[in-house]
Amino acid sequence: MRLIVNMIVLSLVSGGAMAAIPELEGGMVDVRYRLYRNAQDDVFNQLERLVDSGYPDARLTLADLLAERDDMASVQRAVQLYKQSFNEGYGVVRALSSMVQLVGQYPGMVDEERAFFQASLQGFAWARDPESVRTVLEVFLVYPALFANHSMESLIALHERSCIENCNGTLYLAAYRAESGDMEQAESLYFEAAKVSPRAVRLYANWIEKGDGKLERLKTFAERLKPFIEEMSPGAIQQIGSRMRAYSTEYDREVMFWFDQAAQKGIIGARINKVQYMLSYPDHYSYQEAEAEFVQILPVDPVQGQLLQASALTVRQWKHLNPPKAHQILTELYNAGHTEATLGLGDLYSMGGLDEVAQRKAIDMYEQAAVAGAFVGYQKIAVIYRSGRGICHSKPYALAYSRLAGSYDEALSGDFIRSLSEEMSPEELQQAEVLHLDLRRQYHLEAR
């Protein structure tokens, strides 16, 4: 999504389409300048006022910035702003392209917005300009079934001839070849696209998930990319590590190799991934190794650094076990308004790190985390209902919560859902379906 902010800066600095509305003091000129100087500048309140005042480019800019956030309230608001900006084809076509890239990150939203995109494709001429061509191809990446009766090759060729920036012809062609059943060509094209595009890695991983041996295929794919690692984008390198971790059921040093390579290229998220992986496999690492990483995170992202420090203090295998200190760190963060601390607090309550196991307190914390956008919270609740200590187990509740997590990140719950479903009776599966729908209403996750 970093690309979206870059697009904001490039387009807004050039002036935008605001001739019809006079600039107000602190208006879009100021927003453009602030984002040009610092893409991380907090311009949300200013943009909200401009949206209320009728600035159309403020609406699209605000949507792009909200799309950068992880909480579902921001994601849903961004989706609504994109729809308003697109305006059934009478507005900005690029809004549809940005929206589908956002929606494509959340499997549950993909299903919910299918009808909207199907109708939207009828609202403009596909080949009228480069942006329209690119928008159609972006929709194709997420909804290939909507194009079952269309050959995409001519549009892909048109994109390659006309694009100046954000050229994704190799990626589009890889996805088209995969949909057409040309496996060998798709594999080759995904390989080329993965050298520069994190999305190519994600889409390749989504593609191989449909078959057997996904971990082995991904590792073979990654091994072939190693000679090109210096020219690869840091985001693509990190994405390989993330997918490899999601597919692995045991410790794999290759996961850490890819995270380490991305961290060396300056990706703070990859360094966070490294510590998280150490925490998952404490028998292979020490507290000192984790500490060497999170002390580098603290100056850049103090909240994440403290969260990781607290987690490290709760690892039973490490000699620095100190749950009360971890609780102090997490409580201070929570009281300061950092909802990210709820996951750590939930873990403490669930493991009985403070005194006794307190699963109800843990579930409350995990719910808060999930509502704030950390969907792993739903999966942690699922684990409690399946096998947690000190609580009555319920396979239907476990499956229902795991499906909530999977609606937004399939990697969180795919194997869990498959193994649990095999243990359940038809009656339990039906009960889980009812509970899942009830939970979606309870957490305001109904189809939008």
N, C-alpha and C positions, 0 to 999 in steps of 0.2 A: 504493500500500500504506500510505501515511501514514494513510489512513482507518481501517485496522485498528487501529493503535496508539491512535487517538482512541477507538475503540470499546472497547478494553481499559480505558482510563482511566475512561471514563464508566460502564462496567458494574462495574468492580472497586471504584471508590470507593463505590458504593451499597451494597456489602456482600457480594454474591455468595451462592452457595448452598452454605454450608459448615456448616450446622447439625449435620450428622452427624459431623463430624470436628473435634475440639478444636484450637484454634490452638496451634501451637508457638511458642516464642520465635523471633522473626525469621520468622514465617510469612506467610500471605497478607495479613494486616493491614499488615505492614511493606512488602510488595511493592506493595500498593495505594497506600500513602502515598508511597512513593518514585516510582512512576510518575506519580502525581498532581502531585508537585513537579517532576519532570523526566522527560518521556517517553523521553529518551535514556539514562536511568540504566542501568547494567549490573547487571541482576538475574538473569542467566542461571544462575550457580552456585546462587543461592538457590532459583530455580525448579526446577532439576534435583533438588535435595534434597527439595523439596516433592512433586514428581512421584513420586519414589521412596517417599515416605511415604504416598502414596495420595490426594493432594489433587486432585480432578477439575478444579477451575477453574484450578489451577496448570498442568495439562496443556494446556488450551486457551490459556492466556495465553502459555506457552512456545512453542506452535505459532505463534501470531500474531507473536511477536517474531522467531522463526527465519525466518518468511516474509519478513521485511524484508531478510534478508541475500541476497547474490548467489551464494554458493558452493553447489554442488549438494549437498554433504553436509548443509547446513542446510535446504535446500529439501526434500530427501528425508526428513529427520527430521521436518520440519513436517508433511509429508503423512501420515506414519505416526501422528503425534500427533493429527492431525485425524480420521483413521480411528478411532483408539481413543476419541476424545471423542464421535464420532457413534455408535459402538457399534451398527451395523446398525439405527439408528433408535431404540434404547432410551436413547441418551444425549442430547447437545445437538445439535439440528438445525442451529443456526448454524454448527457445525463444518464441515458439508457445504458451506455457502455460502462460507465462507472458503477451504476447500480448492479449490473449483472456480475461484475467482478467482485463486488461486495457479497451479494447473495450467494455466489458460488462457493464461498468459504463456509457456509452453514447448510448442511444437507437438509435440515428441516425447512429452511426458508426456500430452498430450491423447489421443493414440492409445492409450497404455499404460493409462490409467485409465478408458477408455470403459466397459468391462464393469463396473467397480466402481460408477460412477455410474448405469448402467442398473439394476443390482440395488438400489442404495440408494434409488432413486425409489419402489421398492415397499415401503419400510420405514416409511413414515409417511403420514398423510393430508395431501394437498397444501394443503387450505384450512382446516386446523384452527385456525391462528392466523397473525398477520401475518408472523412469522418463517418459518413453513413456506411461506407464499406466496412470500415473497422468495427463499427458498432454491431453490424450484422454478424461478423465473424466472432466477436466476443460473445454474443448470445449463442452462437453455434457451439462454442467450447463448453458451455454449461448445459445447453439444451439441444444436443444433436438430433434427438428424435423429432424436433419440430421441423427439421430440414430433410426428412426422409425422402421427399419427392424432388429434392433440389440437388443439382451438382454444384459443389462449392468451388471447384477448381478455377472457374472463370473469375469469381470474386477474389479468391486468394491471389491469382495472377494480377488482378487489377490493384489490389492492395500493395503488392510488391513493386509494381511500376510507379505508384503514386505516393507512397509514404516517404516522409522526410525524417520523422522521428517516431519512436514507439513502433518500429517495424517488427512484426511478429509472424512473418510469412512462414518461416520454418515450423513454428509451433502450430499455427493453424493447419498447415499441411500434414503435420504429424497426427493431429487429432482426426483429420479427415481420412487419412489412410487407415488409422485404427478403426474408425467407424465402418470403413469400406471392407475391412477384413484383410487388408494387406499388412500382415503382421511384421514381416521382415523390413519393409520400407518404413513403417511406423516406428519401429525400434530404432532404426538408423536416424530418422529425423528427430525423434525425441532426444537422442544422444547429442546431436548437434545443438539443439535448442537449449539443452540443460547446461551447456558451457557458459551461458550468459543469463539464463532466466530461471529464477526460483519457481515460477509457475510451471515451467516445463517439468521440473522434478515432481511437483505435486500432481500434475495431470498424468505423468507417466506412472506414478505410484497408484493413482486411482484406477488407471487402466489395468495394471497387472493384478490388482486386488480381485478382479473378476475371475482369475484363473488360480491354478494351484502353484505352490512353491513361490509365493510372492517375496519372501525374505531372500531366498536364494537368487531370484531374478534381480532383485534390487541390489544385492551385494555384487553380483556380476557386473551390472550396469555401473555401479560406483567404482569398481576396480578398473574398469575401462576408462573412467574419467580421471583417474589419479594422475596420468602424465600431463593433463591439461589443468591441473589444480591451480597453478599460478595465474592463469588467465580467466578462471571461473569467477563469477560474481560471488561475494561472501554469502549473500542470501541463498544462492543455490547450494553452496557447500553446507550451510546450516540446515537447509531443508532435507538434504540426504541424511544427515545425522538424526534429525527428528523422525523421519519415516523409518529409518533403520531401528531406532529405539522403540517405536510403536509396534513394529512387527516382531521384535525379539522377545522371547519369553525367559531368557537367561542372560547373564553377563556376556557382553561382546565388546572387546576392545576396539573394534572398528567403529563403533558408535562414538567413542571418545575421540578417536582419530579425527573424525569429521567435525565434531564440535570444536576440537582444539584448533584445527585449521581455520575455521571461521572466526574463532576468537582472536587468532593471531592477525587476522585482517581487520580487526577493530569492531567486530559485532558484539556488543555488550550482551545481547540476548543469548549468544552462543556460550559466553562465559557463564551466564546464569544456567544454561542447559548443562554445562559441565558439572557444576555443583549439584544440581538436581540429580544427575546420574550417579554421582558419588554417594549421595544420600540414599539412593535406591539400592546400591550395592556396596554397603559399608565394609564388607569383608575384603574388598579389593582395594580400599583406600583408607586413609587415616584422617583424623580431625585436622591435622596440620596441613594436609594436602588441600582439603576443602577450604580451610582458613586462608591459605595462600591465594585462593581464587576470590573469595568473597571480600577480602580486604581491597582488592582491585576494583570490585563492583561498588563498594560503599561511596567513593568520591563521585562517581558518575550517576548512580541510582541509589541514594541512601536507603530508601524504603525496601527495595529488593535486597540490598545487601544485608539489612537488619533481619529481614524475613529468613534469609538463608542462614544467617548466624543462629537465629533462634532454632531453626530446624536441626542444625548441626548439634545443638546442645541437647537434643532429645534422642539422639542415636544411642541405643543401649550398647552397641559393640564398641563405641569409642570411649576413652577414659575421661573425656570432658563432659560426660553426661551431667546436665544441670537443668532439669525441668523448671524449677522455680525461676531461674534466671531467664529461661526462654519465655515463661509466662509473663514476666515483667516487661520484656522487650515487646512482646506481642500486644499486651494490654495497653502500653503507652502508645503504640501505633494505632490501635483500634480507637482509643479515646481521642486521638488526634484526627480521626475521620478517615483513616486508611483501611477501607474494608478488605483489602488484601490480607490483613492479619487474621481474618476469620477462618481461613483454611488452617493456619497453624494452630489457632486456638481449638478448632475442631479436632485436630489430630491429638492434641494434648488431652482433651477430655475423653476421646475415644480409646486411647491407649492406657488411660488411668495414670498418666504421668504426674498428676498433682496429688492424688490420694487414691480414690476409687474410680473405676470406669464410670463415665457419665455420658451414656450414648445419647440421651435426649438433648443434653447441652451441645453435644457434638453435632447432632442433626440440625439444631437451630443455627449453629455457626456455619455449617455447610450450606444451609438454605440461603443465608445472607450472602455467602460467597457466590453461589450460583446465580442469584438474582442480579448481583453486581457484574456478572459476566464471566466468572470463573466456573465454567460448566463442569469441571472436574468435581465440583461440590456435589452435583447430582450423582455422579458415579461413586463418590465416597459414601453417600447415603445408601446407595445400592449395595455396596460391600457390607455395610453394617447390617442391613436387613437379611443379607444372605449368610453371613458368618460372624458377625460382631459378637463380642463378649457382653454379657449382662443385658441382653435384650431378646425378646421373642423373635425368632427368625420368620421371615415371610418371603417366599420365592416370588409371589405375584408383585409385592411391593418392590422387591429387589429388581425385578425385570422392568417394572414401570419406570422406576427412577433411572435405570441404566438406559432405557430408550430415550428418556429426556436428554441425557448427556449425549447420546449418539446422534440425536437430531441436530446437534450443533458441532460435533466433532466425532466422526465415526471411529477414529483411532482410540478414543477414550473407552469404548465399550464393545467393539465388535466381537472379540473373542469371548468376553464375559457373557454377552447375550447368547451367543451360539452354545456355549457349554451349559449355561443355566437352562436354556429352553429345552435342551435334550433331557434334563432331569425332571421336567414338569409334565403334569397330566394335561389333557385337553381342557379340563375344567379350570385348572390353574392358569393356563395360557389365556383363556377367555376372561378370567378375572383380572389378569394383568392388563389386558387391553382396555377394560373399563376403567381401571385405576389410572392408566396412562392418560386417557382422555380427561379424567377428573383432575389430574395433576396439571395438565396443560391449562385448564380453566383456572385452577387455583393460583398458578404462577403467571397468569395473563399471557400465556403462550399460544392462544388460539390462533388459527390461520388468520393472517392479516390481509 
